[in-house]
Structures are given as C-alpha cells and as structure tokens.
Amino acid sequence: MAKLHYWKVWLRPNTLTKEADNDYFAEVSTTGYTLRNEDIARIIVKGRSELRYDTILSILNERDAAERDALSNGSPVQSGNMRLTPRVTGKWTGTDHVYNPAQHRITLDAVQTVEMRRTLEDTGVEVLGKKIDGGAIIGLVTDVMTGKTDGTIIVGGDVIITGDKIKIAPAGESGLGVYFINEYGDEIALDHPASENTPKKIICRLPADITAGGVYTLKIVTRFSNSSTYINDPRIILYDIPLTAVAPL
C-alpha cells in the first residue's frame, strides 16, 4: 500500500548484540533543518494568506510560554500532536526522602496523540544503506574511577570520552548532549552539564538512571564543526563499543 510520506533511514551496527554480526538499527536521516516557530509561521502564512506572519508568530510564542508555565507547575499539556507529562526520575528511600538534584531529575514524558499516530500510519520507510561517519568520531571511553577502557563504567562515577569533533555546541540548545541508550531504546540524558567539553574530550558524570548490570550505547548529539562554525543539523555520533554498568566496589 502506497504511503503519503516516507522517512529515509541509515542502518547502523547494533553494538549491543555481540553474538550477531549482521544486526543493525535504523537512524532517520533528517531533511533540511529543525523547524522553529518562525518557520511554522511562514508555512501557515503560505497556506492561509489572510493571516499575518507577525500575528501567527506572536501566538505561537505565547503558546510556548503558556505551555512552559503550565508544565513548570505540574500540569500535563496536550497539543494536537503530543501530550507532555511532568515526571521526576531517580530512586527514593522511604517516604521521608526529600528531592535531591544529585539523585533525581525533573523531566517530561512525551506521548503521541491519536492524530499523530494516524499521520505516522501513512508514513513509509526508505533504507539508504549502511551509515558511514566522516570526521566526527568517539574513539575511547575511559572510566575515571578504574581507568579501564574495556567498556565497563562504574555507576555514579565519571567517564572520559575522547574522539574528534565531539564537543556539545552550541551551548544550551535543546536536543544536544550526551545520551546513554539502554537495551529498550530509551535515551538517558546527563543530570548535570559535562565538567569538560572540548572538541576532543568530554568528561561527565553518569546519569542517576544508569543501573548496575545495564548495557548502554553512548550517543552524542552536537552541531559542532570547528571553533567558528556549526553545521545546520545536529550530528549523531555513536560509540561502537557497548558500555556495561558495574556497581561500585
């Protein structure tokens, strides 16, 4: 059955399945650049010429502000595409345990609406082939506590990530950062900013949600190119060696 839309995907080796040499997962190849309110407003104006660009952009920005205010006060927000629900991650010991930023993280869960799911049902997938990265690479991950580079990482500790063009930049941009992907495909972001963030080295504390016995794929998302320029679209860099979390001795 023909689809209305198609996503183009690259295939990357799945480093979590050592026993299979021909196991891959799909990475969507994004087209163009990330659409922001300015771009959405222009699209609406083009389709509905009676609406002014400045008016539409102002409404979109005001909606974003109202959404942030509601979420910061603990209220779920649902648009036509996504439902956002407040959530606090981390472990709690007893009912008297108070919130601790070093152990817990305030975040949001995003769930597709019925309308969004129906749209995706009309979307197909086109495989482009095996992804081969050029220039940007994660070369080695070193556990600070043990000094090991064999893929073991100590829960609650720091890791040193070395490579090329791995700096998280520009600073503060949504979606960029260091992530640890578990075997279910869930992406775990850092709880705190990296203590060192350079083109060839990142030093960071493992997120609180990293648990002993878990196996993770390290992922870096950045727009860094060199000291003076950024690429238009975020670059995804994956580490070929799976990381196994170990409890501290």
N, C-alpha and C positions, 0 to 999 in steps of 0.2 A: 504494500500500500504506500503510495507516494506521500511524502511529508511536506508540510508547508515551509519548514525551516530545517537547517542542518548545522550541527556543530562539527567542526573539524578537530580531530584529536591526533596527538602524537602518542606513540607507545613507548613507555619507559620500563626497563627491567625492574621486577619486584624483588627487592633485596631481602625481604622478609621470608622468602621461601627458598632456602638454600638447596633443598633437595630437587628443585625444578630449574633447569637451565633455560627453559623456554616460557617462563612466566612473566607477564607484563601487566602494567596498569596504564590506563588512559589519562593523558593530560590535555585538557581542552586548549586549543590554540586560539587565543582571543584575537578578535579582529578590530582594527582601529585602535582607539584608546578608551579609557574609562569615561563614561558619560557622567557629567555633573549637571547640577541644576541649570546652568547656563545653556548646556546642550539640549536638555529636555525641553526647556522653554522655547528654544528655536524650532524644535521638532513640532511642538504644539502650534506655534505661530504658522508654520508652513502648512499644517493641515487645517487650521481654523484661522483664516486671515483676519477675522473680525476682532480677535483678541490681541491686545498689545503685549509685546515682549516684556517690557518693564513690569507690567502688572502681573503677568504669569510668573516671572522670576521672583517677584516680591512675595507672592502667595506660596510658592514652593519653599522659599527660605523661611517664611513664617511658620509653615507647617513643620519643617525640620526642627525649628526652635521649640514649638509646642510639643513635638514628639519627644525631644530630649528632656524637656521639663517633666513630662508625664512619666517617662521611664526612670528618671532620677528619683521620682517619688514612689517608685514601686508599682506603677500601673502598666499592665501589658498594653501594647499598641498594635492594632491591625490595620494594614493598608489593603489595597486590592491585590497585592502580591505576596506579602509576608506578614506573619504575626511575630512580634518581638516580645519575649517574656523575660523579666528580670530573674537572675539566678546567682547564688553565691556558691562557689566551689570550695573544696578543701574538707579536711576531717575535723570533727568536733568531738571533744572528750567530755562527756557529761553535759547536763542541761545548764550548768553554770558557766560553761566555756564562753568567753567573750570573743568578739571578732578581732582577729589579728591579721593585719595586712601581710605579714610574713608567711602565714599559713593558709590564708583564704584569699579568694579573688572574686571581685564583683564583675559579672559578665552578663551577656544576653544570649538567650536561645532564639534561633530563627527557624520558623516553620513555614513551609509554603502554604498558601491558601488554595482552596478548591480551584479558583480561576487560574492560578499559576500552574497547578498540576495539569489542568486541561490543556493549557498552552504547550506545556512540555510534552504532552502526548502527541502533539503534532510536530515534534522535532525529531529529526533523524541524526545519525552519526556517520561521518565520513572519516575513515582512517587514512592518515597521511604517511604512515610508516614509522620507523624507529627514530626516536629523538636523539640527536647528537648535539651536545652543547659545545660552543666555542668560546674560549676566553675566560668565562666565569666558571669556577670550579671549587668545590670543597675538597681539599687534599687530605686533611687529617683531623681527627677529633681526639683530644687528649683529656683524660680525667685528671683534674688538678690534685685530688687527694692521693691517688695511687700512682699517677704518672703513666698509667697504661694507655696504649693506643690500639688495643685489640677489640674495641667495640663495647667494653664494659664501662658503665657510668654509675657512680655512687649516688644513690637517692639523697636529695637535699644538698648535693655538692655543686661545685663549679666545673665547667668544661672549657677547654680552649679549642676554638675552631680556627683552623688555618687554611688558606687557599688563595684564590685570586679573584678580585672584584666582588668580594662578599660583603662589603660594608653596607649596613642598612641605611639607606638615604633615598630621598630627603627625609630629615628627621621629622617625626610626628605625623607622617602621612598614614592614613588608615589603610590597613591590609598588609603593610610592610612589616617584616620582622623575622624572628627565628621561631620555628614551629617544630614540634615533635609529633609525628603521626603514628598512632597506635595501630594494632593489627585490624581494628574495625574501621579504620579510615578517619577516626576523629583527630582533629588537629588541636594540639595543646600549645598555647602561646606562653611566652615568658611572663612571669608575675611581676618582674622588675626589669628596667632597662639594662642592657649589657654594660658591664663595667669598662669594657674596652671595645671600640667599634671602629676598625680601620679596614682599608681595602684588603689586607692580607691576614687580619686576625680579629676574631671576636671572642671575648671572654664573658661568659654569662652563667648565672645561677639556674640550675634546673628547676622547672615549674613544680609547684607542690603536688600537682596531679600525676606526676611521674611516680609509678609504684614499682616496688621490687618484683622482679620476675617478668615485667613487661618488656616487650621488644618494640622498638620505635625506629622510624625513618626520620632523619634530620632533614628539614626543609628550610631554606632561606628564600625570602621574597624581598626583592630590592629593585630600585630603578637606578642604582649607581652605575656609572660608566667610567668616569675618571674624575679628577679633582674639580673640574669646572663644568661638567655636563652630566645630564641624566637622560636615560632612554625614555621614550614616551610611555611604554607599557611595562608593568612590573615583570622582572625576570625571575623565574623559579629555578633554584639550584638545589639539587638533591644529593645527599651523601650516599655513595654506593654500598657502604658497609652498615648493616643493621646495628643498632645500639641496644644493648641489653642492660636494664636497670638492676642494680645489686644493692641490697640493704647495707648500710654502714656497719663496720665491724664493732 
